[in-house]
Amino acid sequence: MWTVEEIRKNYRNFDDGKIKEIALNPKGLRKEIIPILNEEIRNRNLDIQLIEWVNYETNKFEGLEKQNLLEKIAKLKCSLCLVNSNLHAYRFNTIISSLVTITDKTENLIICDQCAKSKRLNTMLKTFFLGWWSKRGIIATPFTLISDLIKIFRKKSESKEILDEFIENNTGILRIIIEENNLENFIAEYNIENSR
């Protein structure tokens, strides 16, 4: 592992483009490296918003703060039915195949239990009727159906896994969204993006 001084020296030798690239994707940086990156951004008179982004993106949700965020998400209205709350995260798989092609679609959605039941039934029926029609489909369809049945009984652990991944992958954006009090819209956009 490189020392802080070695990294400081490397950052000084990087061009502006490389510093911007690191600042836009700072997730893997060690805590002691962040001030060095921010200092380099300041010294080069780069956009000050890069420093803000680095600070948002590297300030992980942990402990009570993460629990509060999970509770906020759970209390939002479902973006599908616009009625229910008590949201959880679900993973849905659909296989559709024909003689030579197969489409294996995975959707991660943060929705209410009612919409999840309907979506699960829909994806399982599509897979059951349309998944068998290729060589790979014959093998993948039963595994997908069994996996989806198991997911019905693993709701809490699956939801935790997906939400942890969601928070980890969107730390900076979530910090901005929470400041703007726009979490419900962000979850709705996340669901739309994952349904494509």
C-alpha positions as a printed Julia matrix, in Angstrom:
196×3 Matrix{Float64}:
   0.0     0.0     0.0
   1.28    3.43   -0.9
   2.08    5.95    1.81
   0.27    9.27    2.07
   3.39   11.11    0.9
   3.76    8.87   -2.16
   0.15    9.51   -3.09
   0.55   13.27   -2.53
   3.57   13.23   -4.88
   1.65   11.22   -7.52
  -1.33   13.58   -7.36
   0.99   16.55   -7.97
   2.29   14.81  -11.11
  -1.19   14.0   -12.47
  -2.74   16.31  -15.04
  -6.03   18.12  -14.32
  -8.05   15.52  -16.22
  -6.78   12.69  -14.03
  -7.49   14.66  -10.83
 -11.05   15.36  -12.05
 -11.49   11.67  -12.89
 -10.41   10.64   -9.38
 -12.65   13.32   -7.81
 -15.7    12.18   -9.77
 -15.22    8.57   -8.62
 -13.66    8.75   -5.13
 -15.37    5.7    -3.59
 -12.26    3.56   -3.1
 -10.11    6.27   -1.54
  -8.77    5.82    1.97
  -9.94    8.44    4.5
  -6.46    9.98    4.83
  -6.24   10.51    1.05
  -9.39   12.63    0.73
  -7.82   15.84    2.16
  -4.89   15.4    -0.24
  -7.25   15.17   -3.21
  -9.26   18.18   -2.0
  -6.05   20.15   -1.51
  -4.91   19.3    -5.05
  -8.3    20.43   -6.44
  -7.96   23.77   -4.57
  -4.32   24.28   -5.62
  -5.24   23.81   -9.29
  -8.28   26.1    -9.05
 -10.54   23.34  -10.35
 -14.31   23.49   -9.87
 -15.01   23.75   -6.12
 -18.03   21.47   -6.61
 -15.56   18.61   -7.1
 -14.58   18.97   -3.43
 -18.24   18.94   -2.4
 -18.82   15.81   -4.48
 -15.78   14.04   -2.99
 -17.03   14.85    0.5
 -20.59   13.66   -0.26
 -19.49   10.48   -2.02
 -16.96    9.41    0.62
 -19.2    10.16    3.63
 -20.82    6.73    3.91
 -24.14    6.16    5.63
 -23.44    4.12    8.76
 -25.08    3.23   12.05
 -27.99    5.38   13.16
 -27.78    7.63   10.09
 -28.18    4.61    7.79
 -31.03    3.27    9.91
 -32.8     6.65    9.68
 -32.38    6.64    5.9
 -33.83    3.12    5.67
 -36.81    4.23    7.78
 -37.35    7.26    5.53
 -37.33    5.01    2.46
 -39.79    2.58    4.09
 -42.24    5.43    4.86
 -42.34    6.78    1.3
 -45.31    6.18   -1.0
 -44.86    3.39   -3.52
 -44.0     4.8    -6.94
 -46.04    2.11   -8.71
 -49.41    2.29   -6.95
 -48.96    5.77   -5.38
 -51.0     4.57   -2.38
 -49.13    2.2    -0.09
 -46.0     2.77    1.94
 -43.89    0.32    3.99
 -41.49   -0.09    1.08
 -38.99   -2.9     0.71
 -36.49   -3.75   -2.01
 -37.19   -6.69   -4.29
 -35.34   -8.45   -7.1
 -37.4    -9.8   -10.0
 -36.12  -12.09  -12.76
 -37.8   -12.73  -16.09
 -36.64  -15.1   -18.79
 -38.04  -14.92  -22.31
 -36.52  -17.08  -25.0
 -37.02  -18.14  -28.58
 -35.11  -20.64  -30.68
 -31.76  -18.82  -30.73
 -32.14  -15.91  -28.32
 -32.76  -15.53  -24.62
 -33.52  -12.44  -22.59
 -32.69  -12.73  -18.91
 -33.92   -9.55  -17.24
 -33.27   -8.64  -13.6
 -35.06   -5.72  -11.96
 -34.31   -4.3    -8.51
 -37.26   -2.22   -7.31
 -38.11   -0.43   -4.07
 -41.88   -0.85   -3.8
 -44.72   -1.87   -1.47
 -45.69   -5.46   -0.68
 -48.87   -5.34   -2.76
 -47.09   -4.19   -5.9
 -44.3    -6.71   -5.24
 -46.77   -9.6    -5.1
 -48.33   -8.52   -8.37
 -44.93   -7.99  -10.03
 -43.6   -11.34   -8.73
 -46.63  -13.19  -10.13
 -46.31  -11.37  -13.46
 -42.59  -12.12  -13.87
 -43.01  -15.75  -12.81
 -45.87  -16.3   -15.26
 -43.89  -14.71  -18.11
 -40.91  -16.91  -17.29
 -43.09  -20.01  -16.95
 -44.8   -19.55  -20.32
 -42.05  -17.83  -22.35
 -38.78  -19.02  -20.84
 -38.51  -22.59  -22.15
 -38.17  -21.96  -25.89
 -34.39  -22.23  -26.31
 -31.62  -24.57  -25.17
 -30.45  -22.15  -22.48
 -34.05  -21.36  -21.56
 -34.8   -24.99  -20.81
 -32.02  -24.97  -18.22
 -32.41  -21.41  -16.88
 -36.2   -21.33  -16.52
 -36.6   -23.88  -13.71
 -33.71  -22.36  -11.76
 -35.21  -18.88  -12.12
 -38.66  -20.04  -11.03
 -37.27  -21.88   -7.99
 -35.12  -18.86   -7.13
 -38.16  -16.59   -7.31
 -40.14  -18.91   -5.05
 -37.32  -18.85   -2.49
 -37.2   -15.04   -2.65
 -40.8   -14.92   -1.43
 -39.61  -16.41    1.87
 -36.39  -14.38    2.05
 -38.01  -10.95    1.78
 -36.18   -9.3     4.69
 -32.69  -10.55    3.85
 -33.13   -9.81    0.15
 -34.47   -6.33    0.88
 -31.54   -5.58    3.2
 -29.03   -6.79    0.61
 -30.53   -4.69   -2.2
 -30.97   -1.57   -0.04
 -27.4    -1.84    1.26
 -26.17   -2.02   -2.34
 -28.47    0.86   -3.36
 -27.15    3.11   -0.57
 -23.52    2.14   -1.2
 -23.78    2.83   -4.95
 -25.64    6.14   -4.53
 -24.05    7.69   -1.43
 -23.22   11.1    -2.92
 -26.47   11.42   -4.82
 -28.5    10.38   -1.76
 -26.79   13.02    0.39
 -27.74   15.7    -2.16
 -31.27   14.31   -2.59
 -31.88   14.3     1.17
 -30.73   17.93    1.43
 -33.18   18.8    -1.36
 -35.92   16.73    0.33
 -36.47   14.84   -2.93
 -36.06   11.21   -1.85
 -39.46   10.05   -3.11
 -38.74   11.27   -6.66
 -35.29    9.69   -6.6
 -36.74    6.29   -5.61
 -39.35    6.63   -8.37
 -36.6     7.39  -10.92
 -34.54    4.46   -9.62
 -37.54    2.15  -10.14
 -38.15    3.45  -13.67
 -34.47    3.04  -14.56
 -34.41   -0.53  -13.21
 -37.59   -1.49  -15.04
 -36.11   -0.88  -18.5
